[in-house]
Amino acid sequence: MEYVIELRNITKVFPGIIANDDITLKVKKGEIHALLGENGAGKSTLMSVLFGLYKPEKGSIFIKGEEAHITNPNDANRYGIGMVHQHFKLVHNFTVLENVILGVETVKNGTLVMAEARRKVLELSKRYNLFIEPDHLISDISVGMQQRVEILKMLYKNNDILIFDEPTAVLTPQEIDELMKIMKELISEGKTIIFITHKLNEIKAVADRVSILRKGKLIDTVDVASSTKESLSEMMVGRKVLLEVNKTPAEPKEVIMEVSHLSMKSKHHGKDSVNDVSFKVRRGEILCIAGIEGNGQTDLVYGITGLQKLSGGKILYKGVNLATKSIRYRSLNKISHIPEDRHKHGLVLDYNLAENLILQTYFTDKFQKYGFLNFKEIYDHADKMIQRFDIRSGSGSRSVTRSMSGGNQQKAILARELDINPDLLIAVQPTRGLDVGAIEYIHKTLIEQRDAGKAVLLVSLELSEVMSVSDRILVIYEGELVGEVDPSKITQQELGLYMSGSKREKVE
């Protein structure tokens, strides 16, 4: 049988780690071929080799039976290969249209000709239900919209082999359903898709075959229809994984934080993105704020954590109004924050792991004397944290954080935030883009915090996470709380109605 893509004996090595270890992968024409694996299993690296971003130490690539020499993404494009990256490759101060045509612009007499490109882009966006505003700047649009731009870039270049790297990590449930439809539509037109993911329900929904990677090695390639979620997760992690969350009923204690009539101005327009929101958080419970992305939950968290000024209302924490208090005050008073965007607000990517683990505490007597850092203490501390939280990286505490997988970056943030022994843990999309093993670990950690009498404020888009981890759910829609529900007494469908604004009730 002729395969549209054959990767033969690919080996890719980085300092201290074999990312791809003698991998042979074969993809049939017209199939959705899933690549499944934990964070750091080597999935994105393998696809980056195919796309020309990395040069392998060993191995060869065949496209449609012919050996291909791919040394950069332009070569990949010439072979009809396009890629939607996990962290989008977009120019933020360019418009949507400029990003789509970047690299394949039409130029006449030294001038850009945009009219034909605009027509083609609008036509493509209509045909695939990828509705976009061509003149909006990338910096002003949501991540869901940014992903549409990435897909349009591939379609504009007429690529027929499409690589989607963790495409649903930043999407709402509704956007995920939409993307699945688009993928099936593309297949019906004769395109071939490689779909990198670690979400088993998505693989079951759209993929034909799945190849499982673990620690840089190919474990197996199997038909999706004849595989169970349990068998796939076991191949992926190397052990049985609890796909259900185990927890006892909550025993809420005293109120630790009371948010009262809080309002926040939007960064993008004059009106309020959060409007007159009030709620209480108690010790010993996981309170979840659920909503579709862009409904004010990000600004609400920015207000509570001090990243943005309030325009009205107050936040009483242990009886003190936080409205005028610094971020350091919050941290010293045991408020921890796992941020939504781990790269922007969670880590200094060019610092090493040890340095990132003391960002909250470097000024304490433990880590400095007379203003000079005690590096022995810093690295000893990092080694303990790496062991306790099972953080994996090529060079241990000296690894540059940028080089670590997403799951291990998230574990580093979790380690640092729990190190201050918080009374209130604010966790925003804590499992976004993580594999089943890491998700299981983070859910277990949140429940342990709750059971130790801490308060947990969880913000999530993942309906399954909201339903299984929360003790109480507040739904936010267009900056207002539209419902308070008990996860044990509501269905996912009903919760979805609240999240879309179709159903609402007054929240006391």
QUIBELLIN-V752630 format. One record per helix or strand of 3 or more residues. SS is the DSSP state (hx for helix, st for strand). FROM is the first residue (numbers start at 1). TO is the last residue. If there is no record, write none. Layout:
# QUIBELLIN-V752630
ss=SS from=FROM to=TO
ss=SS from=FROM to=TO
This chain:
# QUIBELLIN-V752630
ss=st from=5 to=14
ss=st from=17 to=27
ss=st from=32 to=37
ss=hx from=43 to=50
ss=st from=58 to=63
ss=st from=66 to=68
ss=hx from=73 to=78
ss=st from=81 to=84
ss=hx from=96 to=101
ss=hx from=115 to=127
ss=hx from=138 to=140
ss=hx from=143 to=156
ss=st from=161 to=165
ss=hx from=173 to=188
ss=st from=192 to=197
ss=hx from=200 to=206
ss=st from=209 to=214
ss=st from=217 to=223
ss=hx from=229 to=237
ss=st from=255 to=265
ss=st from=272 to=282
ss=st from=286 to=290
ss=hx from=297 to=305
ss=st from=312 to=317
ss=hx from=322 to=324
ss=hx from=327 to=332
ss=st from=335 to=338
ss=hx from=342 to=346
ss=hx from=353 to=356
ss=hx from=375 to=389
ss=hx from=396 to=398
ss=hx from=401 to=403
ss=hx from=406 to=419
ss=st from=424 to=428
ss=hx from=436 to=451
ss=st from=455 to=460
ss=hx from=463 to=469
ss=st from=472 to=477
ss=st from=480 to=485
ss=hx from=487 to=489
ss=hx from=492 to=499
